[in-house]
């Protein structure tokens, strides 16, 4: 159990340390700044869309099943 826990934690911490040591990159046309309201709206809208899509199959199967049960 310890091997499974530390086997995943150690590479994750090493990767986080590697990213923390990197310096800042210069801004270019392809850079998306993460400290703007536009980025917050983009992340929020993405979370909302993914969350709604996860419930979409359950919401659509109810009326379809009801229709199939009425035809029997």
DRENTORKOL-3810 file (N, C-alpha, C; in nm, 4 decimals):
REM DRENTORKOL-3810
@n.u->0.0829; n.v->-0.1173; n.w->0.0000; ca.u->0.0000; ca.v->0.0000; ca.w->0.0000; c.u->0.0885; c.v->0.1252; c.w->0.0000
@n.u->0.1973; n.v->0.1205; n.w->0.0716; ca.u->0.2886; ca.v->0.2353; ca.w->0.0742; c.u->0.3512; c.v->0.2588; c.w->-0.0625
@n.u->0.3826; n.v->0.1499; n.w->-0.1311; ca.u->0.4418; ca.v->0.1638; ca.w->-0.2632; c.u->0.3440; c.v->0.2301; c.w->-0.3593
@n.u->0.2179; n.v->0.1948; n.w->-0.3513; ca.u->0.1188; ca.v->0.2562; ca.w->-0.4380; c.u->0.0996; c.v->0.4034; c.w->-0.4064
@n.u->0.1044; n.v->0.4375; n.w->-0.2793; ca.u->0.0845; ca.v->0.5775; ca.w->-0.2404; c.u->0.2054; c.v->0.6633; c.w->-0.2758
@n.u->0.3246; n.v->0.6194; n.w->-0.2342; ca.u->0.4443; ca.v->0.6986; ca.w->-0.2591; c.u->0.4921; c.v->0.6853; c.w->-0.4026
@n.u->0.4555; n.v->0.5768; n.w->-0.4697; ca.u->0.4936; ca.v->0.5578; ca.w->-0.6093; c.u->0.4287; c.v->0.6616; c.w->-0.7004
@n.u->0.3131; n.v->0.7121; n.w->-0.6619; ca.u->0.2479; ca.v->0.8174; ca.w->-0.7390; c.u->0.2816; c.v->0.9564; c.w->-0.6868
@n.u->0.3030; n.v->0.9688; n.w->-0.5568; ca.u->0.3280; ca.v->1.1003; ca.w->-0.4977; c.u->0.4668; c.v->1.1537; c.w->-0.5336
@n.u->0.5663; n.v->1.0693; n.w->-0.5358; ca.u->0.7024; ca.v->1.1154; ca.w->-0.5616; c.u->0.7173; c.v->1.1702; c.w->-0.7036
@n.u->0.6707; n.v->1.1012; n.w->-0.8089; ca.u->0.6813; ca.v->1.1630; ca.w->-0.9422; c.u->0.5972; c.v->1.2905; c.w->-0.9561
@n.u->0.4830; n.v->1.2962; n.w->-0.8905; ca.u->0.4001; ca.v->1.4169; ca.w->-0.8976; c.u->0.4715; c.v->1.5346; c.w->-0.8317
@n.u->0.5342; n.v->1.5132; n.w->-0.7183; ca.u->0.6085; ca.v->1.6198; ca.w->-0.6520; c.u->0.7324; c.v->1.6599; c.w->-0.7314
@n.u->0.7974; n.v->1.5628; n.w->-0.7950; ca.u->0.9140; ca.v->1.5952; ca.w->-0.8778; c.u->0.8719; c.v->1.6803; c.w->-0.9972
@n.u->0.7596; n.v->1.6479; n.w->-1.0582; ca.u->0.7099; ca.v->1.7258; ca.w->-1.1710; c.u->0.6699; c.v->1.8661; c.w->-1.1266
@n.u->0.6069; n.v->1.8771; n.w->-1.0107; ca.u->0.5696; ca.v->2.0085; ca.w->-0.9583; c.u->0.6943; c.v->2.0917; c.w->-0.9280
@n.u->0.7976; n.v->2.0305; n.w->-0.8737; ca.u->0.9225; ca.v->2.1018; ca.w->-0.8477; c.u->0.9891; c.v->2.1485; c.w->-0.9758
@n.u->0.9811; n.v->2.0660; n.w->-1.0791; ca.u->1.0386; ca.v->2.1047; ca.w->-1.2081; c.u->0.9656; c.v->2.2258; c.w->-1.2650
@n.u->0.8337; n.v->2.2255; n.w->-1.2581; ca.u->0.7565; ca.v->2.3395; ca.w->-1.3076; c.u->0.7800; c.v->2.4639; c.w->-1.2230
@n.u->0.8002; n.v->2.4481; n.w->-1.0931; ca.u->0.8234; ca.v->2.5628; ca.w->-1.0052; c.u->0.9590; c.v->2.6285; c.w->-1.0335
@n.u->1.0583; n.v->2.5502; n.w->-1.0745; ca.u->1.1911; ca.v->2.6044; ca.w->-1.1040; c.u->1.1965; c.v->2.6789; c.w->-1.2364
@n.u->1.1016; n.v->2.6532; n.w->-1.3246; ca.u->1.1039; ca.v->2.7204; ca.w->-1.4549; c.u->1.0786; c.v->2.8691; c.w->-1.4379
@n.u->1.1436; n.v->2.9458; n.w->-1.5207; ca.u->1.1235; ca.v->3.0896; ca.w->-1.5177; c.u->0.9997; c.v->3.1289; c.w->-1.5965
@n.u->0.9679; n.v->3.2563; n.w->-1.5895; ca.u->0.8527; ca.v->3.3073; ca.w->-1.6657; c.u->0.8897; c.v->3.3179; c.w->-1.8123
@n.u->0.7962; n.v->3.2853; n.w->-1.8949; ca.u->0.8156; ca.v->3.2949; ca.w->-2.0392; c.u->0.7675; c.v->3.4308; c.w->-2.0880
@n.u->0.8280; n.v->3.4844; n.w->-2.1927; ca.u->0.7800; ca.v->3.6123; ca.w->-2.2463; c.u->0.6430; c.v->3.5943; c.w->-2.3120
@n.u->0.5621; n.v->3.7003; n.w->-2.3057; ca.u->0.4298; ca.v->3.6956; ca.w->-2.3653; c.u->0.4400; c.v->3.7015; c.w->-2.5167
@n.u->0.3599; n.v->3.6171; n.w->-2.5827; ca.u->0.3531; ca.v->3.6163; ca.w->-2.7282; c.u->0.2066; c.v->3.6225; c.w->-2.7680
@n.u->0.1807; n.v->3.6172; n.w->-2.8978; ca.u->0.0421; ca.v->3.6198; ca.w->-2.9451; c.u->-0.0344; c.v->3.4947; c.w->-2.9041
@n.u->0.0345; n.v->3.3834; n.w->-2.8851; ca.u->-0.0320; ca.v->3.2592; ca.w->-2.8487; c.u->-0.0465; c.v->3.2388; c.w->-2.6995
@n.u->-0.0079; n.v->3.3342; n.w->-2.6186; ca.u->-0.0136; ca.v->3.3206; ca.w->-2.4734; c.u->-0.1513; c.v->3.3577; c.w->-2.4220
@n.u->-0.2064; n.v->3.2733; n.w->-2.3359; ca.u->-0.3346; ca.v->3.3015; ca.w->-2.2713; c.u->-0.3071; c.v->3.3403; c.w->-2.1264
@n.u->-0.3206; n.v->3.4678; n.w->-2.0918; ca.u->-0.2930; ca.v->3.5090; ca.w->-1.9541; c.u->-0.3987; c.v->3.4514; c.w->-1.8590
@n.u->-0.3527; n.v->3.4038; n.w->-1.7446; ca.u->-0.4431; ca.v->3.3395; ca.w->-1.6495; c.u->-0.4876; c.v->3.4326; c.w->-1.5382
@n.u->-0.4521; n.v->3.5589; n.w->-1.5445; ca.u->-0.4901; ca.v->3.6525; ca.w->-1.4388; c.u->-0.5906; c.v->3.7562; c.w->-1.4882
@n.u->-0.6714; n.v->3.7182; n.w->-1.5853; ca.u->-0.7713; ca.v->3.8100; ca.w->-1.6407; c.u->-0.9116; c.v->3.7544; c.w->-1.6195
@n.u->-1.0122; n.v->3.8382; n.w->-1.6191; ca.u->-1.1497; ca.v->3.7900; ca.w->-1.6078; c.u->-1.1910; c.v->3.7002; c.w->-1.7249
@n.u->-1.1333; n.v->3.7224; n.w->-1.8426; ca.u->-1.1674; ca.v->3.6380; ca.w->-1.9576; c.u->-1.1280; c.v->3.4926; c.w->-1.9320
@n.u->-1.0148; n.v->3.4712; n.w->-1.8679; ca.u->-0.9726; ca.v->3.3347; ca.w->-1.8361; c.u->-1.0679; c.v->3.2720; c.w->-1.7345
@n.u->-1.1104; n.v->3.3487; n.w->-1.6357; ca.u->-1.2053; ca.v->3.2968; ca.w->-1.5373; c.u->-1.3380; c.v->3.2592; c.w->-1.6005
@n.u->-1.3852; n.v->3.3424; n.w->-1.6926; ca.u->-1.5107; ca.v->3.3113; ca.w->-1.7627; c.u->-1.4928; c.v->3.1859; c.w->-1.8478
@n.u->-1.3796; n.v->3.1715; n.w->-1.9139; ca.u->-1.3531; ca.v->3.0547; ca.w->-1.9969; c.u->-1.3506; c.v->2.9271; c.w->-1.9132
@n.u->-1.2837; n.v->2.9305; n.w->-1.8004; ca.u->-1.2772; ca.v->2.8124; ca.w->-1.7140; c.u->-1.4157; c.v->2.7815; c.w->-1.6555
@n.u->-1.4866; n.v->2.8848; n.w->-1.6124; ca.u->-1.6203; ca.v->2.8634; ca.w->-1.5571; c.u->-1.7170; c.v->2.8075; c.w->-1.6600
@n.u->-1.7135; n.v->2.8608; n.w->-1.7815; ca.u->-1.8023; ca.v->2.8112; ca.w->-1.8868; c.u->-1.7687; c.v->2.6672; c.w->-1.9233
@n.u->-1.6408; n.v->2.6342; n.w->-1.9269; ca.u->-1.6006; ca.v->2.4965; ca.w->-1.9568; c.u->-1.6497; c.v->2.4014; c.w->-1.8485
@n.u->-1.6360; n.v->2.4401; n.w->-1.7223; ca.u->-1.6841; ca.v->2.3557; ca.w->-1.6123; c.u->-1.8355; c.v->2.3397; c.w->-1.6183
@n.u->-1.9045; n.v->2.4454; n.w->-1.6512; ca.u->-2.0501; ca.v->2.4395; ca.w->-1.6625; c.u->-2.0938; c.v->2.3477; c.w->-1.7768
@n.u->-2.0303; n.v->2.3599; n.w->-1.8906; ca.u->-2.0657; ca.v->2.2754; ca.w->-2.0051; c.u->-2.0358; c.v->2.1293; c.w->-1.9769
@n.u->-1.9196; n.v->2.0993; n.w->-1.9216; ca.u->-1.8846; ca.v->1.9605; ca.w->-1.8913; c.u->-1.9784; c.v->1.9043; c.w->-1.7849
@n.u->-2.0115; n.v->1.9843; n.w->-1.6846; ca.u->-2.1049; ca.v->1.9390; ca.w->-1.5815; c.u->-2.2429; c.v->1.9103; c.w->-1.6371
@n.u->-2.2911; n.v->1.9953; n.w->-1.7246; ca.u->-2.4232; ca.v->1.9714; ca.w->-1.7842; c.u->-2.4219; c.v->1.8522; c.w->-1.8781
@n.u->-2.3139; n.v->1.8341; n.w->-1.9517; ca.u->-2.3067; ca.v->1.7200; ca.w->-2.0422; c.u->-2.3001; c.v->1.5874; c.w->-1.9665
@n.u->-2.2514; n.v->1.5893; n.w->-1.8436; ca.u->-2.2468; ca.v->1.4644; ca.w->-1.7673; c.u->-2.3859; c.v->1.4224; c.w->-1.7212
@n.u->-2.4796; n.v->1.5170; n.w->-1.7053; ca.u->-2.6157; ca.v->1.4831; ca.w->-1.6667; c.u->-2.7085; c.v->1.4674; c.w->-1.7862
@n.u->-2.6661; n.v->1.5052; n.w->-1.9042; ca.u->-2.7517; ca.v->1.5013; ca.w->-2.0223; c.u->-2.8058; c.v->1.3617; c.w->-2.0538
@n.u->-2.7243; n.v->1.2544; n.w->-2.0503; ca.u->-2.7803; ca.v->1.1223; ca.w->-2.0820; c.u->-2.8909; c.v->1.0807; c.w->-1.9849
@n.u->-2.8760; n.v->1.1085; n.w->-1.8569; ca.u->-2.9781; ca.v->1.0695; ca.w->-1.7595; c.u->-3.1060; c.v->1.1486; c.w->-1.7810
@n.u->-3.0945; n.v->1.2748; n.w->-1.8176; ca.u->-3.2129; ca.v->1.3570; ca.w->-1.8387; c.u->-3.2874; c.v->1.3190; c.w->-1.9661
@n.u->-3.2168; n.v->1.2686; n.w->-2.0655; ca.u->-3.2836; ca.v->1.2320; ca.w->-2.1900; c.u->-3.3368; c.v->1.0897; c.w->-2.1871
@n.u->-3.2787; n.v->1.0019; n.w->-2.1081; ca.u->-3.3259; ca.v->0.8635; ca.w->-2.1057; c.u->-3.4612; c.v->0.8502; c.w->-2.0368
@n.u->-3.4927; n.v->0.9379; n.w->-1.9425; ca.u->-3.6221; ca.v->0.9301; ca.w->-1.8736; c.u->-3.7398; c.v->0.9453; c.w->-1.9684
@n.u->-3.7496; n.v->1.0517; n.w->-2.0475; ca.u->-3.8607; ca.v->1.0645; ca.w->-2.1412; c.u->-3.8617; c.v->0.9572; c.w->-2.2493
@n.u->-3.7454; n.v->0.9124; n.w->-2.2928; ca.u->-3.7419; ca.v->0.8067; ca.w->-2.3941; c.u->-3.7971; c.v->0.6774; c.w->-2.3372
@n.u->-3.7572; n.v->0.6432; n.w->-2.2153; ca.u->-3.8087; ca.v->0.5224; ca.w->-2.1513; c.u->-3.9574; c.v->0.5337; c.w->-2.1255
@n.u->-4.0036; n.v->0.6499; n.w->-2.0843; ca.u->-4.1461; ca.v->0.6714; ca.w->-2.0618; c.u->-4.2244; c.v->0.6518; c.w->-2.1911
@n.u->-4.1739; n.v->0.7014; n.w->-2.3018; ca.u->-4.2417; ca.v->0.6859; ca.w->-2.4304; c.u->-4.2465; c.v->0.5390; c.w->-2.4716
@n.u->-4.1370; n.v->0.4668; n.w->-2.4497; ca.u->-4.1345; ca.v->0.3247; ca.w->-2.4856; c.u->-4.2291; c.v->0.2439; c.w->-2.3972
@n.u->-4.2423; n.v->0.2814; n.w->-2.2720; ca.u->-4.3329; ca.v->0.2101; ca.w->-2.1805; c.u->-4.4791; c.v->0.2361; c.w->-2.2168
@n.u->-4.5119; n.v->0.3539; n.w->-2.2719; ca.u->-4.6483; ca.v->0.3850; ca.w->-2.3097; c.u->-4.6927; c.v->0.3069; c.w->-2.4315
@n.u->-4.6013; n.v->0.2707; n.w->-2.5171; ca.u->-4.6349; ca.v->0.2003; ca.w->-2.6400; c.u->-4.6524; c.v->0.0515; c.w->-2.6208
@n.u->-4.6275; n.v->-0.0022; n.w->-2.5039; ca.u->-4.6422; ca.v->-0.1470; ca.w->-2.4826; c.u->-4.7837; c.v->-0.1855; c.w->-2.4548
END
